[in-house]
Amino acid sequence: METATQVGSTARPSSAPAPVQPFASDGTLGRHLARRLVEIGVRNVFSVPGDFNLTLLDHLIAEPQLNLIGCCNELNAGYAADGYARAKGVGACVVTFTVGGLSVLNAIAGAYSENLPVICIVGGPNSNDYGTNRILHHTIGLPDFSQELRCFQTITCFQAVVNNLDDAHELIDTAISTALKESKPVYISISCNLPGIPHPTFARDPVPFCLAPKVSNQAGLEAAVEAAAAFLNKAVKPVIVGGPKLRVAKAQKAFLDFAEASGYPIAVMPSGKGHVPEDHPHFIGTYWGAVSTSYCGEIVESADAYVFVGPIFNDYSSVGYSLLIKKEKAIVVQPNRVTIGNGPSLGWVFMSDFLNALSKKVKTNSAAVENYRRIYVPPGIPLRREKDEPLRVNVLFKHIQEMLSGDSAVIAETGDSWFNCQKLRLPANCGYEFQMQYGSIGWSVGATLGYAQAAPDKRVVACIGDGSFQVTAQDISTMIRCGQRSIIFLINNGGYTIEVEIHDGPYNVIKNWDYTRFVDAIHNGQGKCWTAKVRTEDDLTEAIATATGPQKESLCFIEVFVHKDDTSKELLEWGSRVAAANSRPPNPQ
């Protein structure tokens, strides 16, 4: 996707403009930005103060419908905005110039990879300093203020540098509306001396955006539906597989309607988990090649036609490019394009429109569902344990499964939690998030903060490895300060287990912490926080009973000790295949 730095066209207002109110002293850039964030649905903004953004933060605090949440570092502020956007539809963070902007880059790149509209706001230099040869602090010592902008150009879909009040209104609104239309992050830099200066363009409250729905090319839609229906109606045992781009296309309902009309079995790609209802009678599990849910991979790969809706095929989701999928058997439905086998590829055909129209043309065929039911054998139970036997990972996740309900949301950190959480069967309305495309370790701490803040009606259950936790641990402090009641399972196995299974070495062993004492020190008697150490199944049962009972209104941090080699079998298989893909020799020249 190409990015835009220049001013684009703003979205049309949803109704006739109200009469412009008389100029008021509070008609400022800072107030307009605050009101605009409220208008698009943001209620919490994650920030780290710095001298270039302090005045702007004053204006955000002054907005009664905004809650400014100070984070321990910019990376976590960005991750929190990412998690918030997953639950709320849009997120926002505010940092300071360059030292803050470059610190938040990694989180914004992750949001870009996951198609999340995050408004990244940076307090910039005084407008008078632009175009001069002055050297400012928080820079690399050159009279060039564009370094930060250039870094953001590749990981945001629009960049606005606001250093003039005359076009500030247009730049801000264009940036925010572009984030919503493209479902990607945007960058807004605002000179530190501008937020509090009145200007006539800000004399009234912002008019709500009217983001016109994208309408498919009718001829292309009809051609795609006709070809797809002919392709599928001659198939013997077709299947449907949901992918992560169901979210950005807002096509979950259309997907489910198509699944109902077709009667096909429903599988989900690993990064699409949470976008497809797993309580549906035709749901067969996660399709992840060699590490698929039992019997799911066999049904998908033996099908004579498969409909992939919103997939991303990368080295991780394809298990080192080892999927047994044939292009000529596949219909691939992307948010704005449909490709049918080796045949036609039709653009400007939108996912929801296509699925809704195809639902009316496809014949019901439940052959693959019936085949799945014939071969399916329920999973076994863990081996009988000995008294005081050390806790095993599969036992841990058996208990986590029993905790889940429609009032829960699961956050899975990069690592073996990817594979163990994939095996959880999500109840209706249970949330599920993980960052598979970008896979940045430590993401889950900030994402848990943001998601829990956006969805206070859900109790977040976060599964985080010790190595990942050490990257971003500080913002447990912010969770406590915000009164959150998430349950964090810290899986202490002494290192980067996912890296061990790809390529082992001494660098995968980390310094062990006393994690519960670390969290207790952060708690410091202020707020509600409860910690526990778990070494056996009895310990775990007691800890979960306390977390869901007497401590249900507290942030609960449960440190779980497991053997360093106690991993899911899926990680063992996946790690060897990814290692093989990583170690391919150069092609002959």
C-alpha positions as CSV (number, residue, x, y, z in Angstrom):
1,M,0.0,0.0,0.0
2,E,1.4,3.4,-0.9
3,T,1.4,6.0,1.8
4,A,0.5,9.6,1.5
5,T,2.2,12.5,3.2
6,Q,0.4,15.3,1.4
7,V,-3.1,16.5,2.2
8,G,-5.9,14.2,0.8
9,S,-9.6,14.7,0.5
10,T,-11.5,14.5,3.8
11,A,-14.6,12.4,4.2
12,R,-17.9,14.0,3.7
13,P,-20.0,15.0,6.8
14,S,-22.8,12.7,7.7
15,S,-25.4,15.4,7.5
16,A,-25.8,19.0,6.5
17,P,-23.3,21.2,8.3
18,A,-24.7,22.9,11.4
19,P,-24.4,26.7,11.4
20,V,-20.9,27.7,12.4
21,Q,-20.8,28.8,16.0
22,P,-19.4,32.2,17.0
23,F,-15.6,32.1,17.5
24,A,-14.8,30.8,21.0
25,S,-11.7,31.0,23.0
26,D,-11.6,27.2,23.3
27,G,-11.6,26.7,19.5
28,T,-8.1,25.3,19.5
29,L,-6.2,22.6,17.7
30,G,-5.8,20.7,21.0
31,R,-9.5,20.7,21.7
32,H,-10.4,19.8,18.1
33,L,-8.0,16.8,18.2
34,A,-9.5,15.7,21.5
35,R,-13.1,16.0,20.3
36,R,-12.2,14.2,17.1
37,L,-10.8,11.3,19.0
38,V,-13.9,11.1,21.1
39,E,-16.1,11.3,18.0
40,I,-14.4,8.2,16.3
41,G,-14.8,6.2,19.5
42,V,-11.5,6.6,21.4
43,R,-12.0,7.0,25.1
44,N,-8.5,6.1,26.3
45,V,-5.3,7.5,25.0
46,F,-1.9,5.9,25.9
47,S,0.9,8.3,26.4
48,V,4.4,9.0,27.6
49,P,5.0,12.7,28.4
50,G,7.9,14.7,26.9
51,D,8.5,18.4,26.7
52,F,7.3,18.6,23.1
53,N,3.9,17.1,23.9
54,L,3.0,18.5,27.3
55,T,0.7,21.3,26.1
56,L,-1.1,18.9,23.9
57,L,-1.6,16.5,26.8
58,D,-3.2,19.3,28.8
59,H,-5.8,19.6,26.1
60,L,-6.5,15.9,25.9
61,I,-6.9,15.8,29.7
62,A,-9.3,18.7,29.5
63,E,-11.7,16.7,27.4
64,P,-14.1,15.0,29.8
65,Q,-14.7,12.0,27.6
66,L,-11.0,11.2,27.2
67,N,-8.9,9.3,29.7
68,L,-5.2,9.8,29.4
69,I,-3.2,6.8,30.5
70,G,0.5,7.3,31.2
71,C,2.6,4.2,30.2
72,C,6.0,3.3,31.4
73,N,7.6,3.5,27.9
74,E,6.6,4.4,24.4
75,L,6.8,0.8,23.1
76,N,4.2,-0.3,25.6
77,A,2.0,2.8,24.8
78,G,2.0,1.7,21.2
79,Y,1.3,-2.0,22.1
80,A,-1.6,-0.7,24.3
81,A,-3.0,1.3,21.4
82,D,-2.8,-1.9,19.3
83,G,-4.7,-3.9,21.9
84,Y,-7.2,-1.2,22.3
85,A,-7.9,-1.0,18.6
86,R,-8.5,-4.8,18.5
87,A,-11.3,-4.5,21.0
88,K,-12.6,-1.0,20.1
89,G,-11.9,-0.6,16.4
90,V,-9.4,2.3,16.7
91,G,-6.7,3.2,19.2
92,A,-4.4,6.2,19.9
93,C,-1.1,7.0,21.5
94,V,0.8,10.2,22.2
95,V,4.6,10.4,22.4
96,T,7.3,13.1,22.1
97,F,9.5,14.0,19.2
98,T,12.1,11.5,17.9
99,V,13.1,9.9,21.2
100,G,9.5,8.9,21.7
101,G,8.6,8.5,18.1
102,L,11.5,6.2,17.3
103,S,10.7,4.2,20.5
104,V,7.1,3.6,19.4
105,L,8.0,2.6,15.9
106,N,8.1,-1.1,16.5
107,A,4.6,-1.2,18.0
108,I,3.2,0.9,15.1
109,A,4.8,-1.5,12.6
110,G,3.1,-4.3,14.3
111,A,-0.3,-2.5,14.1
112,Y,0.3,-1.9,10.4
113,S,1.0,-5.7,9.8
114,E,-2.3,-6.5,11.6
115,N,-4.4,-3.9,9.8
116,L,-5.2,-1.9,12.9
117,P,-6.2,1.8,12.8
118,V,-3.9,3.4,15.4
119,I,-3.6,7.2,15.6
120,C,0.1,7.8,16.5
121,I,0.4,11.5,17.7
122,V,3.8,13.1,18.3
123,G,4.5,16.4,19.9
124,G,6.9,18.1,17.4
125,P,9.3,21.1,17.5
126,N,8.1,24.7,17.7
127,S,6.8,25.8,14.3
128,N,9.3,28.6,14.2
129,D,12.2,26.1,14.1
130,Y,11.2,24.5,10.8
131,G,13.3,25.7,7.9
132,T,16.1,27.0,10.2
133,N,19.5,25.6,10.8
134,R,18.9,25.2,14.5
135,I,19.9,21.9,16.2
136,L,17.3,20.7,18.7
137,H,17.5,18.3,21.6
138,H,15.8,14.9,21.1
139,T,17.4,14.7,17.7
140,I,20.6,13.1,16.3
141,G,22.3,16.5,16.3
142,L,21.5,17.6,12.7
143,P,19.3,20.5,11.7
144,D,17.0,18.1,9.9
145,F,13.6,17.4,11.6
146,S,12.5,14.8,9.0
147,Q,14.2,11.7,10.4
148,E,11.2,10.6,12.4
149,L,8.8,11.3,9.5
150,R,10.9,9.3,7.1
151,C,10.8,6.3,9.6
152,F,7.1,6.5,9.8
153,Q,6.5,6.7,6.1
154,T,6.9,3.0,5.5
155,I,4.7,1.8,8.5
156,T,1.8,4.2,8.3
157,C,-0.7,4.9,5.5
158,F,-0.7,8.7,6.0
159,Q,1.6,11.2,7.7
160,A,0.6,14.7,8.7
161,V,3.2,17.3,9.9
162,V,1.2,20.1,11.5
163,N,3.3,23.2,11.9
164,N,0.8,25.8,10.6
165,L,-2.6,26.5,12.0
166,D,-4.1,27.4,8.6
167,D,-4.1,23.8,7.3
168,A,-4.0,22.0,10.7
169,H,-7.8,21.2,10.6
170,E,-7.6,19.6,7.2
171,L,-4.4,17.6,7.9
172,I,-5.7,16.2,11.2
173,D,-9.1,15.2,9.7
174,T,-7.5,13.7,6.6
175,A,-5.1,11.6,8.7
176,I,-7.8,10.3,11.0
177,S,-10.3,9.5,8.3
178,T,-7.6,7.8,6.3
179,A,-6.7,5.5,9.2
180,L,-10.4,4.5,9.5
181,K,-10.8,4.0,5.7
182,E,-7.5,2.0,5.3
183,S,-7.6,0.3,8.7
184,K,-3.9,1.2,9.1
185,P,-1.9,3.4,11.5
186,V,-1.3,7.1,10.7
187,Y,1.3,9.6,12.0
188,I,0.4,13.1,13.2
189,S,3.2,15.4,14.3
190,I,1.9,18.6,16.0
191,S,4.3,21.5,16.8
192,C,4.5,22.1,20.5
193,N,3.5,25.7,20.3
194,L,0.2,25.2,18.4
195,P,-2.3,23.2,20.5
196,G,-3.5,26.1,22.7
197,I,-3.7,28.9,20.1
198,P,-7.3,29.7,19.0
199,H,-8.0,29.6,15.2
200,P,-11.3,30.1,13.3
201,T,-11.2,26.7,11.7
202,F,-11.6,25.1,15.1
203,A,-14.5,27.4,16.2
204,R,-17.0,24.5,16.2
205,D,-17.1,20.9,17.2
206,P,-15.9,18.5,14.5
207,V,-18.6,17.2,12.2
208,P,-18.8,13.4,12.4
209,F,-17.1,11.6,9.5
210,C,-19.2,9.9,6.9
211,L,-17.0,7.1,5.5
212,A,-18.8,6.1,2.4
213,P,-19.0,2.3,2.1
214,K,-17.0,0.7,-0.7
215,V,-19.2,-0.8,-3.4
216,S,-18.0,-3.6,-5.6
217,N,-17.8,-3.3,-9.3
218,Q,-21.1,-4.9,-10.2
219,A,-19.9,-6.6,-13.4
220,G,-16.8,-7.9,-11.6
221,L,-18.9,-9.2,-8.7
222,E,-21.3,-11.0,-11.0
223,A,-18.4,-12.6,-12.9
224,A,-16.6,-13.7,-9.7
225,V,-19.8,-15.2,-8.2
226,E,-20.7,-17.0,-11.4
227,A,-17.2,-18.5,-11.7
228,A,-16.9,-19.4,-8.0
229,A,-20.4,-21.0,-7.9
230,A,-19.6,-23.2,-10.9
231,F,-16.2,-24.1,-9.3
232,L,-17.7,-25.1,-6.0
233,N,-20.9,-26.7,-7.2
234,K,-19.0,-29.4,-9.1
235,A,-16.8,-30.1,-6.1
236,V,-17.3,-33.3,-4.1
237,K,-16.1,-32.2,-0.6
238,P,-15.4,-28.5,-0.4
239,V,-14.3,-26.6,2.7
240,I,-14.1,-23.0,3.9
241,V,-11.2,-21.5,5.8
242,G,-11.3,-18.2,7.6
243,G,-8.2,-15.9,7.8
244,P,-7.1,-12.8,9.6
245,K,-8.3,-10.3,7.0
246,L,-11.9,-11.1,8.0
247,R,-11.4,-8.3,10.6
248,V,-10.2,-5.6,8.2
249,A,-13.0,-6.5,5.7
250,K,-15.6,-6.5,8.5
251,A,-16.9,-9.7,6.9
252,Q,-17.4,-12.0,9.8
253,K,-21.2,-12.1,9.4
254,A,-21.0,-12.6,5.6
255,F,-18.5,-15.4,6.3
256,L,-20.9,-17.1,8.7
257,D,-23.9,-16.7,6.4
258,F,-21.9,-18.3,3.5
259,A,-20.9,-21.2,5.8
260,E,-24.6,-21.7,6.8
261,A,-25.7,-21.6,3.2
262,S,-23.0,-23.9,1.9
263,G,-22.9,-26.5,4.6
264,Y,-19.1,-26.7,4.3
265,P,-16.9,-27.5,7.3
266,I,-15.4,-24.3,8.8
267,A,-11.7,-24.2,9.6
268,V,-9.7,-21.2,10.6
269,M,-6.1,-20.2,9.9
270,P,-4.1,-19.6,13.1
271,S,-4.1,-15.8,12.8
272,G,-7.8,-15.9,12.0
273,K,-8.7,-17.5,15.4
274,G,-11.3,-15.4,17.2
275,H,-13.0,-14.2,14.0
276,V,-15.0,-17.3,13.4
277,P,-17.5,-18.8,16.0
278,E,-16.0,-22.0,17.3
279,D,-19.3,-23.2,18.8
280,H,-20.7,-23.6,15.3
281,P,-21.6,-27.3,14.6
282,H,-19.5,-27.3,11.4
283,F,-16.4,-25.9,13.0
284,I,-13.5,-28.4,12.7
285,G,-10.5,-26.5,14.2
286,T,-7.4,-24.6,13.1
287,Y,-5.8,-25.3,9.7
288,W,-2.1,-24.9,10.2
289,G,-0.6,-27.4,7.8
290,A,1.4,-30.1,9.7
291,V,0.5,-28.6,13.1
292,S,-3.3,-28.3,12.5
293,T,-5.9,-29.3,15.0
294,S,-6.3,-33.1,14.9
295,Y,-8.3,-34.2,11.8
296,C,-8.7,-30.6,10.5
297,G,-5.6,-30.6,8.4
298,E,-6.5,-33.9,6.8
299,I,-10.0,-32.7,5.9
300,V,-8.8,-29.4,4.4
301,E,-5.9,-30.8,2.5
302,S,-7.9,-33.8,1.1
303,A,-10.7,-31.4,-0.1
304,D,-11.1,-31.0,-3.9
305,A,-12.0,-27.3,-3.4
306,Y,-11.2,-24.9,-0.6
307,V,-12.4,-21.3,-0.1
308,F,-9.7,-19.3,1.8
309,V,-11.4,-16.1,3.1
310,G,-8.9,-13.3,4.1
311,P,-5.8,-15.5,4.3
312,I,-2.2,-14.5,4.9
313,F,0.2,-17.1,3.6
314,N,3.6,-16.4,5.2
315,D,6.5,-18.7,6.3
316,Y,4.9,-19.0,9.8
317,S,1.3,-19.6,8.8
318,S,2.5,-22.1,6.1
319,V,4.8,-23.9,8.5
320,G,7.9,-23.1,6.5
321,Y,6.1,-23.2,3.2
322,S,5.0,-26.8,3.6
323,L,1.2,-26.5,3.2
324,L,-0.3,-29.2,1.0
325,I,-2.6,-26.8,-0.8
326,K,-2.9,-26.6,-4.6
327,K,-3.6,-23.3,-6.2
328,E,-5.9,-24.9,-8.8
329,K,-8.2,-26.1,-6.1
330,A,-8.4,-22.8,-4.2
331,I,-10.7,-19.8,-4.2
332,V,-8.9,-17.0,-2.4
333,V,-11.1,-14.2,-1.2
334,Q,-9.2,-11.0,-0.1
335,P,-10.8,-7.8,1.2
336,N,-11.1,-6.4,-2.4
337,R,-10.2,-9.2,-4.8
338,V,-11.3,-12.7,-5.6
339,T,-9.0,-15.3,-7.3
340,I,-10.4,-18.6,-8.6
341,G,-8.0,-21.4,-9.0
342,N,-5.6,-20.8,-11.9
343,G,-8.3,-18.8,-13.6
344,P,-9.8,-15.4,-13.2
345,S,-8.7,-12.8,-10.6
346,L,-11.2,-10.0,-10.2
347,G,-10.4,-6.8,-8.4
348,W,-12.7,-4.3,-6.8
349,V,-14.9,-7.1,-5.6
350,F,-15.3,-6.7,-1.9
351,M,-15.4,-9.7,0.5
352,S,-18.8,-9.2,2.1
353,D,-20.5,-8.4,-1.2
354,F,-18.9,-11.6,-2.8
355,L,-19.8,-13.9,0.1
356,N,-23.3,-12.6,0.4
357,A,-23.9,-13.0,-3.4
358,L,-22.2,-16.5,-3.5
359,S,-24.4,-17.7,-0.6
360,K,-27.4,-17.4,-3.0
361,K,-25.7,-19.4,-5.7
362,V,-23.9,-22.2,-4.0
363,K,-25.5,-25.6,-3.4
364,T,-25.5,-27.1,0.0
365,N,-22.8,-29.8,0.4
366,S,-22.0,-31.3,3.8
367,A,-19.9,-34.2,2.5
368,A,-16.7,-33.0,4.1
369,V,-18.5,-32.3,7.4
370,E,-19.8,-35.9,7.4
371,N,-16.4,-37.2,6.6
372,Y,-14.9,-35.2,9.5
373,R,-17.4,-36.7,11.9
374,R,-16.7,-40.2,10.7
375,I,-12.9,-39.9,11.3
376,Y,-13.0,-37.7,14.4
377,V,-11.8,-39.2,17.7
378,P,-12.2,-37.0,20.8
379,P,-8.9,-35.9,22.3
380,G,-7.5,-38.0,25.2
381,I,-7.0,-36.7,28.7
382,P,-3.6,-36.1,30.2
383,L,-1.9,-39.0,31.8
384,R,-2.7,-39.7,35.4
385,R,-0.4,-37.6,37.6
386,E,1.6,-38.7,40.6
387,K,1.2,-36.8,43.9
388,D,3.2,-33.6,43.8
389,E,4.2,-34.2,40.3
390,P,5.6,-31.0,38.6
391,L,2.9,-29.3,36.5
392,R,2.8,-30.1,32.8
393,V,1.9,-27.5,30.2
394,N,-1.0,-29.6,28.8
395,V,-2.5,-29.8,32.2
396,L,-2.2,-26.0,32.6
397,F,-4.1,-25.4,29.4
398,K,-6.8,-27.9,30.3
399,H,-7.5,-25.7,33.3
400,I,-7.4,-22.5,31.3
401,Q,-9.9,-24.1,28.9
402,E,-12.3,-24.6,31.8
403,M,-12.0,-21.0,32.9
404,L,-13.2,-19.5,29.6
405,S,-16.6,-18.1,28.9
406,G,-18.3,-15.4,26.8
407,D,-17.0,-12.9,29.3
408,S,-13.4,-13.8,28.7
409,A,-10.8,-12.8,26.2
410,V,-7.5,-14.6,25.5
411,I,-4.2,-12.8,24.7
412,A,-1.5,-15.2,23.5
413,E,2.1,-14.1,23.5
414,T,4.5,-15.0,20.8
415,G,6.0,-18.4,21.6
416,D,4.6,-21.8,22.7
417,S,1.5,-20.0,23.9
418,W,0.7,-19.6,20.2
419,F,0.3,-23.3,19.9
420,N,-1.3,-24.1,23.2
421,C,-3.8,-21.3,22.9
422,Q,-4.7,-22.4,19.4
423,K,-6.0,-25.6,20.9
424,L,-8.4,-23.8,23.2
425,R,-12.0,-24.1,22.1
426,L,-13.5,-20.6,22.4
427,P,-17.0,-20.3,23.8
428,A,-19.4,-17.9,22.1
429,N,-18.3,-14.3,22.4
430,C,-15.0,-15.1,23.9
431,G,-12.3,-12.8,22.5
432,Y,-9.0,-14.0,21.2
433,E,-5.9,-12.0,20.0
434,F,-2.4,-12.7,19.1
435,Q,0.2,-11.1,16.8
436,M,1.2,-13.7,14.3
437,Q,2.3,-11.7,11.3
438,Y,4.7,-9.4,13.2
439,G,5.5,-11.8,16.1
440,S,7.2,-9.2,18.3
441,I,8.0,-10.8,21.7
442,G,6.6,-8.6,24.6
443,W,3.6,-7.4,22.6
444,S,1.1,-9.1,24.9
445,V,1.9,-7.0,28.0
446,G,0.9,-3.7,26.4
447,A,-1.8,-5.4,24.3
448,T,-3.4,-6.8,27.5
449,L,-3.3,-3.3,29.0
450,G,-5.0,-1.8,26.0
451,Y,-7.6,-4.6,25.4
452,A,-8.7,-4.7,29.0
453,Q,-9.1,-0.9,29.0
454,A,-11.2,-1.1,25.9
455,A,-13.4,-4.1,27.0
456,P,-13.9,-3.7,30.8
457,D,-16.8,-6.2,30.5
458,K,-14.4,-9.0,29.7
459,R,-11.8,-10.5,31.9
460,V,-8.6,-10.9,29.9
461,V,-6.6,-14.2,30.3
462,A,-3.1,-13.5,29.1
463,C,-0.6,-16.4,28.5
464,I,2.9,-14.9,28.5
465,G,6.3,-16.6,28.5
466,D,9.1,-15.5,30.8
467,G,11.4,-14.3,28.0
468,S,8.7,-12.2,26.4
469,F,7.6,-10.7,29.7
470,Q,11.1,-9.5,30.5
471,V,10.9,-7.2,27.4
472,T,7.9,-5.2,28.5
473,A,7.1,-6.1,32.1
474,Q,6.9,-2.5,33.5
475,D,3.4,-1.8,32.4
476,I,2.0,-4.3,34.9
477,S,2.2,-1.1,36.9
478,T,-0.2,0.7,34.6
479,M,-2.7,-2.2,34.7
480,I,-2.7,-1.9,38.5
481,R,-3.1,1.9,38.4
482,C,-6.1,1.5,36.0
483,G,-7.8,-1.0,38.3
484,Q,-7.7,-3.8,35.7
485,R,-8.6,-7.4,36.7
486,S,-6.9,-9.5,34.1
487,I,-5.4,-12.9,34.9
488,I,-1.8,-13.3,33.7
489,F,-0.3,-16.7,33.5
490,L,3.5,-16.2,33.5
491,I,5.0,-19.4,32.1
492,N,8.4,-19.8,33.6
493,N,10.5,-22.2,31.6
494,G,13.8,-20.4,31.7
495,G,14.2,-19.0,28.3
496,Y,13.0,-18.4,24.7
497,T,11.4,-21.8,24.1
498,I,10.2,-21.0,20.6
499,E,13.7,-20.0,19.5
500,V,15.1,-23.2,21.1
501,E,12.9,-25.3,18.8
502,I,14.0,-23.3,15.7
503,H,17.7,-23.1,16.6
504,D,19.2,-23.6,20.0
505,G,22.1,-21.9,21.6
506,P,23.2,-20.3,24.9
507,Y,21.5,-17.0,23.9
508,N,18.1,-18.6,24.4
509,V,18.7,-19.0,28.2
510,I,17.7,-15.9,30.2
511,K,18.4,-14.8,33.8
512,N,15.6,-16.0,35.9
513,W,13.6,-13.5,37.9
514,D,11.4,-13.9,41.0
515,Y,8.4,-12.8,39.0
516,T,5.9,-12.7,41.7
517,R,8.1,-10.6,43.9
518,F,8.8,-8.3,41.0
519,V,5.1,-7.7,40.5
520,D,4.6,-7.4,44.3
521,A,7.3,-4.6,44.3
522,I,5.4,-2.8,41.5
523,H,2.2,-3.2,43.3
524,N,3.7,-1.7,46.4
525,G,0.4,-1.9,48.3
526,Q,-1.4,0.5,46.0
527,G,-4.4,-0.9,44.1
528,K,-5.6,-4.4,43.8
529,C,-3.1,-7.0,42.8
530,W,-2.7,-10.7,43.8
531,T,0.2,-13.0,43.0
532,A,0.8,-16.7,43.3
533,K,3.5,-19.3,42.4
534,V,2.3,-22.6,41.0
535,R,4.4,-25.8,40.7
536,T,1.8,-28.6,40.8
537,E,-1.8,-29.1,39.5
538,D,-3.1,-28.7,43.1
539,D,-1.3,-25.3,43.3
540,L,-2.9,-24.4,40.0
541,T,-6.4,-25.4,41.0
542,E,-6.1,-23.4,44.2
543,A,-4.7,-20.3,42.4
544,I,-7.5,-20.3,39.7
545,A,-10.1,-20.7,42.4
546,T,-8.7,-17.7,44.2
547,A,-8.3,-15.6,41.0
548,T,-11.9,-16.3,40.0
549,G,-13.3,-16.0,43.5
550,P,-12.0,-13.8,46.3
551,Q,-9.6,-12.0,44.0
552,K,-11.9,-11.6,41.0
553,E,-11.7,-7.8,41.1
554,S,-7.9,-7.8,41.3
555,L,-5.2,-8.1,38.7
556,C,-4.0,-11.7,39.2
557,F,-0.5,-12.7,38.3
558,I,0.1,-16.4,38.5
559,E,3.7,-17.6,37.9
560,V,3.7,-21.2,36.6
561,F,6.9,-23.2,36.8
562,V,7.3,-25.8,34.0
563,H,10.2,-27.8,32.6
564,K,12.3,-26.0,30.0
565,D,11.6,-28.8,27.5
566,D,7.9,-29.1,28.2
567,T,6.4,-27.8,24.9
568,S,3.5,-28.5,22.7
569,K,4.1,-31.2,20.1
570,E,3.0,-28.6,17.5
571,L,5.9,-26.3,18.4
572,L,8.4,-29.2,18.0
573,E,7.1,-29.9,14.5
574,W,6.6,-26.2,13.5
575,G,10.1,-25.3,14.8
576,S,11.9,-27.9,12.7
577,R,10.0,-26.9,9.6
578,V,10.7,-23.2,10.1
579,A,14.3,-24.0,10.8
580,A,14.5,-25.8,7.5
581,A,13.0,-22.9,5.7
582,N,15.4,-20.4,7.4
583,S,18.4,-22.5,6.5
584,R,17.8,-23.0,2.8
585,P,21.0,-22.5,0.9
586,P,21.3,-19.7,-1.7
587,N,20.0,-20.4,-5.1
588,P,22.7,-21.2,-7.7
589,Q,23.8,-18.0,-9.5
